[in-house]
Amino acid sequence: MRVVIIGGGAGGLSTASNIRKYDKDADITVITRDKHVAYSPCAIPYVMCGEVESFDDIIMHTPEDYRDRNIKILTETEVEGVFPEKKTVTYRRGEEAGEIPYDVLVIATGGSPFIPPVEGVDLEGVFTIRSLTDGEKIAEWASKSKSAVVVGAGLIGLEMAYGLLRMGLEVTVTEMLPQIVPRSLDPDMAAIVQEYLEEKGIRVILGKALERITGDERVERVMVGDECIDADMVILATGVRPEKKLAEMAGCETGQWAVRVNERMQTSVPDIYAVGDCVEVHDAITGFRTQSPLGSAAVRQAKVAAKNIAGMDAVFRPVLNAMVSKIGELEFGSVGLTEVTALQNGIKVVSGKKRALTKARYYPGAERIDVKMICDLNGRIIGCQIVAKERVAERIDTMSLAISQGMTCAELAETEFSYAPPVSMVIDPIILAAEDACEKLKRVNNKKAE
């Protein structure tokens, strides 16, 4: 079996590795336009801020490592065409052009940074952030700069802003929406993160769009709303658009967001699969099609695709988009729907909230923790957000399991949790938030009964 995989990110390489695990004889070729393979893009900001020593440290495998496993890697290579009627792909690598036949094709083309259509985005000192090479260029430029503007207050924007701050730059973050991290946090929880960033020295401007970037060949000023900000560099963290051109060329069905696949990661074209940021998935709460631009989702999709390609049977479950981030000492995470997105989808909710401590209150080092739990009017938990300086990830994972199992706030409030003063309160903050949701739900139901 000849397998060609387009894309060398988490989805593409995980698909290749898993096919090899299940099929020792498959002929596997991975084609990527990137210079590097098997690195963690999520780690780039942590190299910037000095928590990871160098960009080399985030490269986990080389093309030679894959060749040792009989997986061929073509780096710095552009796929120019996909021809399902002939079952071939054409490519160009420098001056070399070629054609590769396949029995199974996997499209793992990921996404491309969205560049706002404003004046000055082509000036020197304006960067997008997607690849390790981008990170290296940004770090080099930042080492000679004094100030930066980060456009976009999503996860990567905030993480990069903190990295630049740690490099000694004066940093401004701008966001056209009225809050930071709008995809994952409600405004009240986002405000806690924003307060921390501002305490660290990052300026945050909300509700104003990028108007233009000006300068003589290189960045000098950034116009945001009616304010002009001096800057030596600009990071455009303005989102990612799925790369679906090759899938469309092959005749694969696409939807509102990206390439459409079934639960086995198969596209509408026989023997063509797709995984990663370029595909649409189903939301576990609403059932609607959505995107899941997370490395964890791409790896799970890759395992499903590989098993089906190898003749096994596997399905990809709808997503809750569990995420966690750490900026400086602060961790924040979410899973499921926010209160805002629930209401946008016509779901009436109650929200349980609790501010507590991560350890027993008398134990040294106890930190504040904020938990927000979203429940529908039947009490079913449909979302959770947590902000604290420690132990956020495991609590988000706990809530992911609770939501996926259809638990109600009442059931969670009665669940047994472990306790020891150095690591927890006697009643976990998650339980306290669930109890608050139960009380609010009771009041709502009593009011309806009247």
C-alpha positions as CSV (number, residue, x, y, z in Angstrom):
1,M,0.0,0.0,0.0
2,R,1.4,3.4,-1.0
3,V,0.4,6.2,1.3
4,V,1.1,9.9,0.6
5,I,0.6,12.4,3.3
6,I,0.6,16.1,2.6
7,G,1.7,18.1,5.6
8,G,4.4,17.5,8.2
9,G,2.6,18.9,11.3
10,A,1.2,17.0,14.2
11,G,-1.6,15.5,12.1
12,G,0.5,14.4,9.2
13,L,3.4,12.9,11.1
14,S,1.2,11.2,13.7
15,T,-0.7,9.6,10.8
16,A,2.5,8.4,9.3
17,S,3.8,7.0,12.6
18,N,0.6,5.2,13.4
19,I,0.3,3.7,10.0
20,R,3.8,2.3,10.4
21,K,2.8,0.9,13.8
22,Y,-0.2,-1.0,12.2
23,D,1.3,-1.8,8.8
24,K,5.0,-2.7,8.7
25,D,5.1,-2.9,4.9
26,A,3.3,0.3,3.8
27,D,5.2,2.7,1.5
28,I,4.8,6.0,3.3
29,T,5.8,9.4,2.0
30,V,5.3,12.7,3.9
31,I,5.5,16.0,1.9
32,T,5.9,19.2,3.8
33,R,6.8,22.8,2.7
34,D,8.5,23.3,6.1
35,K,12.2,23.1,6.7
36,H,11.7,21.4,10.0
37,V,9.6,18.4,11.1
38,A,8.3,17.0,14.4
39,Y,8.6,20.2,16.4
40,S,6.0,21.8,18.8
41,P,4.7,25.2,17.5
42,C,3.0,25.6,20.8
43,A,6.4,25.8,22.4
44,I,7.7,28.8,20.4
45,P,6.5,31.5,22.9
46,Y,8.2,29.6,25.7
47,V,11.5,29.7,23.9
48,M,10.9,33.5,23.4
49,C,10.5,34.0,27.2
50,G,13.5,31.8,28.1
51,E,11.6,29.0,29.8
52,V,12.9,26.7,27.0
53,E,16.5,27.2,26.2
54,S,16.6,27.2,22.4
55,F,14.5,26.4,19.3
56,D,16.6,23.3,18.8
57,D,15.1,21.9,22.0
58,I,11.6,21.8,20.6
59,I,12.5,19.7,17.6
60,M,11.7,16.2,18.7
61,H,12.7,14.2,15.5
62,T,14.6,14.8,12.3
63,P,13.7,13.6,8.8
64,E,16.5,11.0,9.3
65,D,14.7,9.7,12.3
66,Y,11.7,9.0,10.2
67,R,13.7,7.5,7.4
68,D,15.1,5.0,10.0
69,R,11.5,3.9,10.4
70,N,11.1,3.6,6.7
71,I,9.0,6.8,6.4
72,K,10.2,9.1,3.6
73,I,10.1,12.8,4.3
74,L,10.3,15.5,1.6
75,T,11.0,18.8,3.3
76,E,10.8,22.3,1.7
77,T,8.5,20.7,-1.0
78,E,5.3,22.2,-2.4
79,V,2.5,20.0,-3.6
80,E,1.1,21.6,-6.7
81,G,-1.7,19.2,-7.7
82,V,-3.8,16.3,-6.6
83,F,-5.3,14.1,-9.2
84,P,-7.7,11.4,-7.7
85,E,-8.6,10.0,-11.1
86,K,-5.0,9.0,-11.6
87,K,-4.2,8.7,-7.9
88,T,-1.2,10.9,-8.1
89,V,0.1,14.2,-6.6
90,T,2.6,16.5,-8.3
91,Y,5.2,18.5,-6.4
92,R,8.0,21.0,-6.8
93,R,11.2,21.0,-4.7
94,G,13.4,23.9,-5.8
95,E,14.1,23.3,-9.4
96,E,13.0,19.7,-9.2
97,A,9.4,18.7,-10.1
98,G,7.9,15.3,-9.8
99,E,4.8,13.1,-9.5
100,I,4.1,10.5,-6.8
101,P,1.4,7.8,-7.1
102,Y,-0.7,6.8,-4.1
103,D,-3.2,4.2,-3.0
104,V,-4.3,6.3,-0.1
105,L,-3.8,10.1,0.3
106,V,-4.0,12.0,3.6
107,I,-4.4,15.8,3.5
108,A,-2.9,17.3,6.6
109,T,-2.3,20.8,5.2
110,G,-3.2,22.6,8.4
111,G,-3.9,26.3,8.3
112,S,-2.3,29.6,7.2
113,P,-2.2,32.8,9.3
114,F,-4.9,35.3,8.4
115,I,-3.3,38.6,7.3
116,P,-5.6,41.6,7.8
117,P,-6.2,43.6,4.5
118,V,-4.7,46.8,5.9
119,E,-1.9,49.1,4.8
120,G,1.6,48.2,5.9
121,V,1.4,44.5,6.5
122,D,4.2,44.0,4.1
123,L,6.7,46.2,5.9
124,E,9.9,44.8,7.4
125,G,9.3,44.0,11.1
126,V,5.7,42.6,10.5
127,F,5.5,38.9,11.4
128,T,3.0,36.1,11.5
129,I,3.6,33.2,13.8
130,R,3.0,29.6,12.6
131,S,6.3,27.8,12.1
132,L,9.6,27.4,13.9
133,T,11.2,29.5,11.2
134,D,8.7,32.3,12.0
135,G,9.8,32.0,15.7
136,E,13.5,32.2,14.8
137,K,12.9,35.4,12.7
138,I,10.8,37.0,15.4
139,A,13.4,36.3,18.1
140,E,16.2,37.7,16.0
141,W,14.2,40.9,15.2
142,A,13.0,41.3,18.8
143,S,16.6,41.1,20.1
144,K,17.2,44.5,18.3
145,S,13.9,46.1,19.1
146,K,12.5,48.1,22.0
147,S,8.7,47.9,21.5
148,A,6.2,45.6,19.9
149,V,2.5,45.5,19.1
150,V,0.7,42.2,19.0
151,V,-2.5,42.2,17.0
152,G,-4.9,39.6,18.3
153,A,-5.5,38.5,21.9
154,G,-6.1,34.8,21.4
155,L,-3.8,32.2,23.0
156,I,-0.8,32.6,20.7
157,G,-1.1,36.4,20.7
158,L,-1.0,36.5,24.5
159,E,1.8,33.9,24.8
160,M,3.9,35.8,22.3
161,A,3.3,39.1,24.0
162,Y,4.6,37.7,27.3
163,G,7.6,36.2,25.5
164,L,8.4,39.6,24.0
165,L,7.9,41.2,27.4
166,R,10.4,38.8,28.9
167,M,12.9,39.7,26.2
168,G,12.7,43.3,27.5
169,L,10.4,44.9,25.0
170,E,7.5,47.3,25.7
171,V,4.5,45.4,24.6
172,T,1.0,46.4,23.5
173,V,-1.8,43.8,22.7
174,T,-4.7,45.0,20.6
175,E,-8.0,43.1,20.1
176,M,-10.9,44.3,18.0
177,L,-13.4,42.4,20.2
178,P,-14.3,43.6,23.7
179,Q,-12.3,40.9,25.6
180,I,-9.2,38.8,25.4
181,V,-9.3,35.0,24.6
182,P,-12.9,35.3,23.2
183,R,-13.0,31.7,21.9
184,S,-12.3,30.1,25.2
185,L,-13.2,32.4,28.1
186,D,-16.3,34.4,29.1
187,P,-15.7,38.2,29.7
188,D,-15.6,37.8,33.5
189,M,-12.9,35.1,33.4
190,A,-11.0,36.8,30.7
191,A,-10.8,39.9,32.9
192,I,-8.9,38.0,35.5
193,V,-6.2,37.0,32.9
194,Q,-6.1,40.6,31.5
195,E,-5.6,42.0,35.0
196,Y,-2.6,39.7,35.4
197,L,-1.1,40.7,32.0
198,E,-1.5,44.4,32.9
199,E,0.1,43.9,36.3
200,K,3.1,42.4,34.5
201,G,3.4,45.4,32.2
202,I,1.6,44.5,29.0
203,R,-0.8,47.1,27.8
204,V,-4.1,45.8,26.5
205,I,-6.4,47.7,24.1
206,L,-9.8,46.2,23.5
207,G,-12.6,46.9,21.1
208,K,-10.4,48.7,18.5
209,A,-9.4,47.4,15.1
210,L,-6.0,47.6,13.4
211,E,-6.2,50.5,10.9
212,R,-2.8,50.6,9.4
213,I,0.9,50.0,9.9
214,T,3.3,52.8,8.8
215,G,7.0,53.3,8.4
216,D,9.7,53.9,5.8
217,E,10.4,50.3,4.7
218,R,10.2,49.0,8.2
219,V,7.7,49.3,11.0
220,E,7.6,52.6,12.9
221,R,4.0,53.1,14.0
222,V,0.8,51.2,14.3
223,M,-2.6,52.9,14.1
224,V,-5.2,51.1,16.3
225,G,-8.6,52.8,16.2
226,D,-7.8,56.5,16.6
227,E,-4.5,55.9,18.5
228,C,-1.0,55.9,17.0
229,I,1.4,53.6,18.8
230,D,5.2,53.7,18.2
231,A,6.6,50.2,17.5
232,D,9.6,48.5,16.1
233,M,7.8,45.3,15.3
234,V,4.3,43.9,14.8
235,I,3.0,40.3,15.4
236,L,-0.1,39.5,13.5
237,A,-1.8,36.9,15.7
238,T,-5.1,37.4,13.9
239,G,-6.2,33.8,13.5
240,V,-5.6,30.9,11.1
241,R,-7.6,29.9,8.0
242,P,-7.7,26.2,7.1
243,E,-5.7,25.4,4.0
244,K,-8.2,23.6,1.8
245,K,-7.0,24.5,-1.7
246,L,-5.6,21.0,-2.4
247,A,-8.6,19.3,-1.0
248,E,-10.9,21.4,-3.2
249,M,-8.6,20.7,-6.2
250,A,-9.2,16.9,-5.5
251,G,-12.9,17.4,-5.4
252,C,-13.3,16.9,-1.7
253,E,-16.5,18.4,-0.2
254,T,-15.9,21.5,2.0
255,G,-18.2,23.2,4.5
256,Q,-18.5,26.6,6.1
257,W,-15.2,26.2,7.9
258,A,-13.0,23.6,6.3
259,V,-12.8,20.1,4.6
260,R,-15.6,17.8,5.5
261,V,-14.8,14.4,6.8
262,N,-16.8,11.5,8.3
263,E,-16.1,10.0,11.7
264,R,-13.4,7.8,10.2
265,M,-11.6,10.9,8.8
266,Q,-12.6,10.0,5.2
267,T,-13.3,12.9,2.8
268,S,-16.1,12.7,0.1
269,V,-13.5,11.4,-2.4
270,P,-12.6,7.7,-2.1
271,D,-9.2,6.9,-0.6
272,I,-8.6,10.4,0.5
273,Y,-8.5,11.2,4.2
274,A,-8.0,14.5,6.0
275,V,-6.8,15.4,9.5
276,G,-5.8,18.4,11.6
277,D,-6.6,22.1,11.3
278,C,-7.9,21.7,7.7
279,V,-10.9,19.7,8.7
280,E,-14.3,20.3,10.2
281,V,-15.5,18.3,13.2
282,H,-18.6,18.1,15.3
283,D,-19.2,19.9,18.6
284,A,-20.1,17.4,21.4
285,I,-22.6,19.8,23.0
286,T,-24.4,21.4,20.0
287,G,-23.8,18.8,17.4
288,F,-22.9,21.5,14.9
289,R,-19.9,21.4,12.7
290,T,-17.0,23.4,14.1
291,Q,-13.2,23.6,14.1
292,S,-10.7,22.2,16.6
293,P,-7.4,23.9,15.9
294,L,-5.6,22.0,18.7
295,G,-2.6,19.7,18.5
296,S,-4.3,17.3,20.8
297,A,-7.3,17.0,18.3
298,A,-4.9,16.5,15.3
299,V,-3.1,13.6,17.0
300,R,-6.4,11.9,17.9
301,Q,-7.6,12.3,14.4
302,A,-4.3,10.9,13.1
303,K,-4.8,7.8,15.1
304,V,-8.3,7.3,13.8
305,A,-7.2,7.8,10.2
306,A,-4.3,5.5,10.5
307,K,-6.3,2.7,12.0
308,N,-8.9,2.9,9.2
309,I,-6.2,3.1,6.5
310,A,-4.6,0.0,8.0
311,G,-7.9,-1.9,7.7
312,M,-9.0,-1.5,11.4
313,D,-12.1,0.3,12.5
314,A,-12.0,3.5,14.6
315,V,-14.1,6.6,14.9
316,F,-13.4,10.2,16.0
317,R,-15.7,11.5,18.7
318,P,-17.2,15.0,18.7
319,V,-15.0,17.6,20.4
320,L,-15.2,19.6,23.6
321,N,-12.1,21.7,22.6
322,A,-10.4,21.3,26.0
323,M,-7.5,23.8,26.2
324,V,-5.0,25.1,28.7
325,S,-2.4,27.8,28.6
326,K,0.3,29.2,30.9
327,I,1.5,32.8,30.7
328,G,4.2,33.6,33.3
329,E,2.9,32.1,36.6
330,L,-0.8,32.1,35.5
331,E,-2.6,29.1,34.1
332,F,-6.0,29.2,32.5
333,G,-8.1,26.7,30.7
334,S,-11.5,25.8,29.4
335,V,-13.6,22.9,28.1
336,G,-17.0,22.8,26.4
337,L,-19.1,25.9,25.8
338,T,-18.7,29.3,27.4
339,E,-21.8,31.0,28.7
340,V,-21.6,33.4,25.7
341,T,-21.4,30.6,23.0
342,A,-24.1,28.6,24.8
343,L,-26.5,31.6,24.5
344,Q,-25.4,32.2,20.9
345,N,-26.5,28.6,20.2
346,G,-29.9,29.1,21.9
347,I,-29.0,27.1,25.1
348,K,-30.3,28.7,28.3
349,V,-27.8,28.2,31.1
350,V,-26.9,28.8,34.7
351,S,-23.3,29.4,35.7
352,G,-21.8,28.3,39.0
353,K,-18.8,30.3,40.2
354,K,-16.4,30.0,43.0
355,R,-13.2,31.8,44.1
356,A,-11.2,29.5,46.4
357,L,-7.7,28.3,47.1
358,T,-5.5,25.6,45.5
359,K,-4.4,24.3,48.9
360,A,-5.7,24.4,52.5
361,R,-5.9,28.0,53.5
362,Y,-3.3,27.7,56.2
363,Y,-0.8,25.8,54.0
364,P,2.1,27.9,52.7
365,G,1.8,28.8,49.0
366,A,-1.9,28.5,48.7
367,E,-3.0,30.4,45.5
368,R,-6.3,31.9,44.4
369,I,-8.3,29.8,42.0
370,D,-11.4,30.9,40.0
371,V,-13.8,28.3,38.6
372,K,-16.8,28.9,36.4
373,M,-19.1,26.0,35.5
374,I,-21.8,26.2,32.8
375,C,-24.9,24.0,33.0
376,D,-28.1,23.8,30.9
377,L,-31.4,24.1,32.7
378,N,-31.5,20.3,33.1
379,G,-28.4,20.6,35.2
380,R,-26.2,18.9,32.6
381,I,-22.7,20.4,32.7
382,I,-21.7,21.8,29.3
383,G,-18.7,23.9,30.0
384,C,-16.0,25.0,32.5
385,Q,-13.3,27.6,32.8
386,I,-10.6,27.8,35.4
387,V,-7.9,30.4,36.2
388,A,-5.2,29.9,38.8
389,K,-1.4,29.7,39.3
390,E,-1.3,25.9,39.6
391,R,-3.2,22.7,38.9
392,V,-5.5,24.0,36.2
393,A,-4.8,21.4,33.5
394,E,-5.8,18.3,35.6
395,R,-9.0,20.1,36.7
396,I,-9.9,20.9,33.1
397,D,-9.2,17.3,32.2
398,T,-11.5,16.2,35.0
399,M,-14.2,18.4,33.7
400,S,-13.7,17.1,30.2
401,L,-14.4,13.6,31.5
402,A,-17.4,14.8,33.5
403,I,-18.9,16.6,30.4
404,S,-18.3,13.7,28.1
405,Q,-20.0,11.4,30.5
406,G,-23.1,13.7,30.6
407,M,-22.8,14.5,34.3
408,T,-25.1,17.0,36.0
409,C,-23.9,19.6,38.5
410,A,-25.8,17.6,41.2
411,E,-23.9,14.4,40.4
412,L,-20.6,16.2,40.4
413,A,-21.3,17.9,43.7
414,E,-21.7,14.5,45.2
415,T,-18.5,13.0,43.6
416,E,-15.6,11.9,45.9
417,F,-12.4,13.9,45.4
418,S,-9.0,13.3,47.2
419,Y,-7.7,15.7,49.8
420,A,-4.4,16.6,51.5
421,P,-3.5,20.1,52.8
422,P,-0.4,20.6,50.5
423,V,-2.3,19.9,47.3
424,S,-6.0,20.7,47.8
425,M,-8.8,22.1,49.9
426,V,-11.0,19.6,51.8
427,I,-13.7,20.5,49.3
428,D,-12.3,20.9,45.8
429,P,-13.1,24.3,44.1
430,I,-14.7,22.3,41.3
431,I,-17.2,20.8,43.8
432,L,-17.9,24.3,45.2
433,A,-18.7,25.7,41.7
434,A,-21.0,22.7,41.1
435,E,-22.8,23.4,44.3
436,D,-23.2,27.0,43.4
437,A,-24.7,25.9,40.0
438,C,-27.1,23.6,41.8
439,E,-28.3,26.5,44.0
440,K,-28.8,28.8,41.0
441,L,-30.6,26.0,39.1
442,K,-32.9,25.5,42.1
443,R,-33.8,29.2,42.1
444,V,-34.5,29.1,38.4
445,N,-36.8,26.1,38.7
446,N,-38.6,27.5,41.7
447,K,-39.2,30.7,39.8
448,K,-40.6,28.8,36.8
449,A,-42.9,26.8,39.2
450,E,-44.4,30.0,40.5
